[in-house]
Amino acid sequence: MKVNGTLKRGLLLAGLVFFILLFLALKFTDSFSPSELKPQYLVFSFISALLILLCEALRFFSVSKILKGKNLSFREALAISFAGVFWARVTPGGAGGEPFQLYLMSKKGVNTGEGTAMIFVNAILSVTMRVILLLMIPFLLMLYSIPDVKLNLVSESLFLALIIGIVVLGILLYILFHPQIIILIGNYLLSRRFTIRILTIKRTKMYLDFIKIFIDDFQNLSKEWNQIDLLNIISAFFLIFGGWMLTALIPYFLLKSINIATSFPLIFILTIISRALTDFLPIPGSIGVQELSIATIFKTLVPFNFLWSFVFVWRILFYYLPLIITALVSYSLFFAEQS
């Protein structure tokens, strides 16, 4: 029931924002002739959006190889990856993606501790790449001498994004190498009188036993880190980078489709900063916030009479299209075979 409620709220908010963006696009778009449109670039944007999903699935498949003796097939990895993408887009801060992936992996014989370790590695690689890209931005600004960017805004946003990325990365690494902290936190929280009154003593002991089993599974897998196939980790790392490049190509090709020429490094910088500041917000799919962020950042590049149409199409390709595809594919590959 709670899952259904979360799903309904996420989809309702997504639908509401869709119609608001559609209204803004219809209201403010004018003086545009279809003959000015370059449809081939729209196709390129569409292909970029599809390739992002492929990169996600291939990355998940590569990271899954750390599970010794319990490797997922590509079909299973594709279904679990897509299900995670879907739930991340309909839950606050993307928090529902990983728990749902853990649930699906448990259906394939992967215990919770092992699955969590795999997801931790996936998250660490992702956040590490994010921090590396943010650190690259000053060098890109110097290398390409981009005049369009307001350097004060970029420097302030960059500093905040770096702080967020480094803090998140530090927490993930600490938990990965010191999973005992979970037991300490769990014991502290579950031993409080308030918690015992809510859960009862019996349930409190049950949760403590579950945490201990989880940590044992986690630590058993951590003993095999030196046996991890480094090639799979490297391939996952480069697939993350490829996903970022494709993410920046969506707005780049959209701008090209309406005859707005700009440099790809500029779009790449703006995309990284925008995503870094909005991805962890407690809103399903960062709905509403990312649209405002993109509109604010790209208003210096896109004429106002095209701005909301640009944001509308960008959001369809980046959010709504993956939402539909991941729901259909994950259901057909995983849930259909269960019925």
LOVO-988342 format. One line per field, with one value per residue (C-alpha): residue number from 0; residue in three letters; chain; x, y, z negated. Coordinates in steps of 0.02 Angstrom, whole numbers, plus 50000, padded with zeros to 5 digits. Last residue first. Layout:
BEGIN
seq: NUM_...
type: Ala_...
mol: A_...
px: X_...
py: Y_...
pz: Z_...
//
This chain:
BEGIN
seq: 338_337_336_335_334_333_332_331_330_329_328_327_326_325_324_323_322_321_320_319_318_317_316_315_314_313_312_311_310_309_308_307_306_305_304_303_302_301_300_299_298_297_296_295_294_293_292_291_290_289_288_287_286_285_284_283_282_281_280_279_278_277_276_275_274_273_272_271_270_269_268_267_266_265_264_263_262_261_260_259_258_257_256_255_254_253_252_251_250_249_248_247_246_245_244_243_242_241_240_239_238_237_236_235_234_233_232_231_230_229_228_227_226_225_224_223_222_221_220_219_218_217_216_215_214_213_212_211_210_209_208_207_206_205_204_203_202_201_200_199_198_197_196_195_194_193_192_191_190_189_188_187_186_185_184_183_182_181_180_179_178_177_176_175_174_173_172_171_170_169_168_167_166_165_164_163_162_161_160_159_158_157_156_155_154_153_152_151_150_149_148_147_146_145_144_143_142_141_140_139_138_137_136_135_134_133_132_131_130_129_128_127_126_125_124_123_122_121_120_119_118_117_116_115_114_113_112_111_110_109_108_107_106_105_104_103_102_101_100_99_98_97_96_95_94_93_92_91_90_89_88_87_86_85_84_83_82_81_80_79_78_77_76_75_74_73_72_71_70_69_68_67_66_65_64_63_62_61_60_59_58_57_56_55_54_53_52_51_50_49_48_47_46_45_44_43_42_41_40_39_38_37_36_35_34_33_32_31_30_29_28_27_26_25_24_23_22_21_20_19_18_17_16_15_14_13_12_11_10_9_8_7_6_5_4_3_2_1_0
type: Ser_Gln_Glu_Ala_Phe_Phe_Leu_Ser_Tyr_Ser_Val_Leu_Ala_Thr_Ile_Ile_Leu_Pro_Leu_Tyr_Tyr_Phe_Leu_Ile_Arg_Trp_Val_Phe_Val_Phe_Ser_Trp_Leu_Phe_Asn_Phe_Pro_Val_Leu_Thr_Lys_Phe_Ile_Thr_Ala_Ile_Ser_Leu_Glu_Gln_Val_Gly_Ile_Ser_Gly_Pro_Ile_Pro_Leu_Phe_Asp_Thr_Leu_Ala_Arg_Ser_Ile_Ile_Thr_Leu_Ile_Phe_Ile_Leu_Pro_Phe_Ser_Thr_Ala_Ile_Asn_Ile_Ser_Lys_Leu_Leu_Phe_Tyr_Pro_Ile_Leu_Ala_Thr_Leu_Met_Trp_Gly_Gly_Phe_Ile_Leu_Phe_Phe_Ala_Ser_Ile_Ile_Asn_Leu_Leu_Asp_Ile_Gln_Asn_Trp_Glu_Lys_Ser_Leu_Asn_Gln_Phe_Asp_Asp_Ile_Phe_Ile_Lys_Ile_Phe_Asp_Leu_Tyr_Met_Lys_Thr_Arg_Lys_Ile_Thr_Leu_Ile_Arg_Ile_Thr_Phe_Arg_Arg_Ser_Leu_Leu_Tyr_Asn_Gly_Ile_Leu_Ile_Ile_Ile_Gln_Pro_His_Phe_Leu_Ile_Tyr_Leu_Leu_Ile_Gly_Leu_Val_Val_Ile_Gly_Ile_Ile_Leu_Ala_Leu_Phe_Leu_Ser_Glu_Ser_Val_Leu_Asn_Leu_Lys_Val_Asp_Pro_Ile_Ser_Tyr_Leu_Met_Leu_Leu_Phe_Pro_Ile_Met_Leu_Leu_Leu_Ile_Val_Arg_Met_Thr_Val_Ser_Leu_Ile_Ala_Asn_Val_Phe_Ile_Met_Ala_Thr_Gly_Glu_Gly_Thr_Asn_Val_Gly_Lys_Lys_Ser_Met_Leu_Tyr_Leu_Gln_Phe_Pro_Glu_Gly_Gly_Ala_Gly_Gly_Pro_Thr_Val_Arg_Ala_Trp_Phe_Val_Gly_Ala_Phe_Ser_Ile_Ala_Leu_Ala_Glu_Arg_Phe_Ser_Leu_Asn_Lys_Gly_Lys_Leu_Ile_Lys_Ser_Val_Ser_Phe_Phe_Arg_Leu_Ala_Glu_Cys_Leu_Leu_Ile_Leu_Leu_Ala_Ser_Ile_Phe_Ser_Phe_Val_Leu_Tyr_Gln_Pro_Lys_Leu_Glu_Ser_Pro_Ser_Phe_Ser_Asp_Thr_Phe_Lys_Leu_Ala_Leu_Phe_Leu_Leu_Ile_Phe_Phe_Val_Leu_Gly_Ala_Leu_Leu_Leu_Gly_Arg_Lys_Leu_Thr_Gly_Asn_Val_Lys_Met
mol: A_A_A_A_A_A_A_A_A_A_A_A_A_A_A_A_A_A_A_A_A_A_A_A_A_A_A_A_A_A_A_A_A_A_A_A_A_A_A_A_A_A_A_A_A_A_A_A_A_A_A_A_A_A_A_A_A_A_A_A_A_A_A_A_A_A_A_A_A_A_A_A_A_A_A_A_A_A_A_A_A_A_A_A_A_A_A_A_A_A_A_A_A_A_A_A_A_A_A_A_A_A_A_A_A_A_A_A_A_A_A_A_A_A_A_A_A_A_A_A_A_A_A_A_A_A_A_A_A_A_A_A_A_A_A_A_A_A_A_A_A_A_A_A_A_A_A_A_A_A_A_A_A_A_A_A_A_A_A_A_A_A_A_A_A_A_A_A_A_A_A_A_A_A_A_A_A_A_A_A_A_A_A_A_A_A_A_A_A_A_A_A_A_A_A_A_A_A_A_A_A_A_A_A_A_A_A_A_A_A_A_A_A_A_A_A_A_A_A_A_A_A_A_A_A_A_A_A_A_A_A_A_A_A_A_A_A_A_A_A_A_A_A_A_A_A_A_A_A_A_A_A_A_A_A_A_A_A_A_A_A_A_A_A_A_A_A_A_A_A_A_A_A_A_A_A_A_A_A_A_A_A_A_A_A_A_A_A_A_A_A_A_A_A_A_A_A_A_A_A_A_A_A_A_A_A_A_A_A_A_A_A_A_A_A_A_A_A_A_A_A_A_A_A_A_A_A_A_A_A_A_A_A_A_A_A_A_A_A
px: 50165_50351_50401_50295_50375_50553_50581_50410_50398_50576_50550_50384_50430_50604_50534_50398_50510_50654_50540_50470_50636_50777_50685_50523_50620_50723_50565_50483_50641_50665_50481_50500_50649_50595_50510_50637_50783_50899_51080_51069_50906_51001_51048_50882_50774_50883_50870_50683_50658_50775_50674_50503_50531_50693_50649_50534_50583_50702_50846_50994_50998_50978_51149_51254_51130_51139_51329_51360_51238_51309_51486_51438_51337_51490_51606_51484_51504_51352_51251_51066_50980_50825_50886_51062_50992_50908_51071_51166_51022_51029_51219_51250_51164_51259_51425_51369_51316_51483_51572_51467_51508_51692_51681_51583_51718_51851_51757_51732_51917_51967_51887_51867_51980_52053_51876_51843_51846_51713_51592_51601_51588_51422_51350_51400_51333_51163_51155_51191_51062_50929_50964_50942_50779_50711_50766_50668_50518_50509_50538_50393_50410_50334_50374_50545_50585_50536_50634_50792_50881_50834_50919_51081_51093_51059_51189_51320_51273_51281_51451_51511_51508_51679_51756_51596_51520_51671_51675_51491_51504_51658_51577_51422_51529_51640_51490_51396_51552_51592_51415_51429_51597_51538_51382_51486_51616_51485_51386_51543_51603_51447_51468_51452_51635_51703_51892_51905_52055_52029_51845_51884_52020_51899_51769_51882_51856_51668_51700_51809_51677_51540_51653_51681_51492_51455_51596_51544_51361_51402_51518_51380_51254_51366_51390_51202_51172_51297_51219_51040_51065_51074_50966_50877_50724_50846_50909_50733_50720_50893_50847_50692_50799_50919_50789_50676_50790_50791_50789_50604_50531_50459_50618_50722_50585_50602_50793_50794_50671_50783_50936_50844_50775_50941_51039_50920_50936_51125_51134_51171_51331_51309_51472_51571_51463_51586_51520_51364_51468_51479_51293_51246_51360_51286_51109_51149_51244_51093_50980_51094_51093_50905_50920_51062_50955_50816_50938_51008_50830_50797_50959_50895_50735_50819_50680_50675_50547_50430_50419_50436_50378_50298_50328_50270_50097_50118_50282_50215_50059_50160_50276_50128_50052_50211_50233_50062_50095_50260_50179_50041_50169_50269_50114_50044_50208_50227_50049_50073_50231_50141_50000
py: 49280_49287_49294_49450_49531_49525_49557_49629_49732_49798_49843_49933_50033_50073_50136_50246_50331_50342_50443_50551_50606_50654_50654_50731_50851_50915_50937_51043_51142_51188_51233_51338_51435_51461_51632_51675_51658_51514_51539_51656_51571_51405_51412_51476_51363_51212_51246_51279_51114_51026_51090_51047_50860_50817_50638_50626_50770_50753_50840_50729_50758_50948_51028_50898_50891_51079_51085_50939_51003_51180_51114_50995_51130_51245_51104_51071_51246_51342_51359_51392_51337_51261_51082_51133_51184_51014_50930_51014_50987_50797_50790_50838_50680_50579_50640_50602_50426_50398_50446_50319_50190_50231_50189_50029_49974_50010_49908_49765_49765_49764_49593_49589_49466_49595_49641_49460_49492_49626_49488_49406_49578_49617_49446_49465_49644_49586_49445_49570_49694_49557_49505_49687_49698_49541_49602_49764_49666_49565_49715_49813_49920_50085_50068_49997_50146_50274_50180_50191_50025_50019_50184_50146_49966_50018_50157_50040_49898_50016_50079_49899_49924_50009_49992_50020_50134_50250_50249_50295_50436_50509_50504_50595_50729_50749_50765_50892_50998_50990_51047_51195_51248_51228_51332_51476_51462_51447_51597_51703_51644_51694_51574_51641_51688_51510_51520_51340_51282_51398_51352_51169_51175_51254_51118_50966_50963_50946_50802_50713_50739_50664_50519_50481_50494_50362_50246_50256_50224_50067_50005_50035_49946_49792_49795_49811_49659_49556_49605_49580_49406_49374_49224_49300_49358_49443_49541_49609_49671_49746_49838_49904_49968_50050_50147_50208_50346_50442_50600_50578_50428_50423_50440_50324_50194_50193_50192_50048_49948_49981_49915_49761_49717_49748_49652_49504_49502_49526_49373_49404_49337_49237_49140_49292_49447_49577_49542_49644_49801_49761_49722_49882_49980_49894_49936_50119_50137_50066_50191_50334_50264_50291_50475_50500_50422_50548_50692_50631_50618_50797_50842_50763_50865_51032_51157_51323_51254_51226_51416_51496_51670_51611_51500_51581_51509_51339_51302_51368_51259_51105_51137_51148_50992_50891_50960_50892_50724_50703_50753_50625_50493_50520_50527_50368_50275_50326_50272_50106_50075_50118_50000
pz: 50672_50630_50814_50839_50686_50748_50932_50979_50820_50831_51015_50994_50839_50905_51070_50993_50865_50990_51107_50967_50891_51010_51176_51112_51000_51147_51252_51117_51075_51260_51278_51121_51192_51372_51356_51220_51338_51286_51233_51083_51033_51024_50839_50772_50883_50842_50655_50664_50754_50633_50485_50555_50541_50450_50504_50353_50236_50089_50182_50222_50410_50404_50377_50468_50612_50646_50624_50742_50874_50874_50897_51038_51126_51121_51180_51325_51396_51455_51615_51597_51757_51676_51698_51642_51473_51456_51508_51365_51243_51270_51295_51114_51050_51182_51113_50936_50985_51071_50910_50816_50949_50924_50739_50772_50895_50764_50633_50756_50802_50619_50596_50408_50319_50199_50150_50095_49908_49938_49989_49820_49739_49823_49784_49601_49598_49663_49536_49396_49463_49473_49293_49237_49335_49251_49080_49107_49171_49009_48896_48970_49128_49067_48882_48922_49035_48900_48768_48874_48903_49088_49128_49036_49094_49275_49268_49196_49315_49465_49407_49420_49609_49596_49770_49870_49738_49744_49934_49947_49819_49904_50075_50011_49928_50083_50200_50092_50066_50252_50299_50179_50250_50429_50398_50329_50467_50605_50543_50531_50702_50794_50940_51115_51133_51139_51145_51208_51106_50958_50937_50967_50833_50708_50751_50727_50538_50568_50686_50556_50421_50532_50580_50396_50363_50496_50447_50264_50309_50409_50272_50143_50255_50259_50072_50048_50158_50059_49893_49953_50022_50210_50258_50407_50308_50189_50339_50366_50186_50191_50353_50265_50122_50247_50347_50208_50144_50309_50202_50172_50268_50445_50547_50439_50457_50647_50648_50523_50629_50780_50689_50624_50797_50886_50754_50771_50961_50947_50836_50653_50579_50421_50408_50353_50347_50410_50585_50543_50574_50760_50776_50685_50802_50955_50898_50862_51027_51120_51032_51083_51261_51272_51224_51348_51486_51450_51453_51620_51688_51635_51724_51885_51870_51908_51872_51965_52088_51941_51924_51753_51711_51549_51399_51237_51210_51292_51201_51035_51049_51097_50950_50831_50911_50884_50707_50658_50739_50648_50483_50509_50558_50399_50289_50366_50348_50166_50129_50217_50116_49954_50000
//
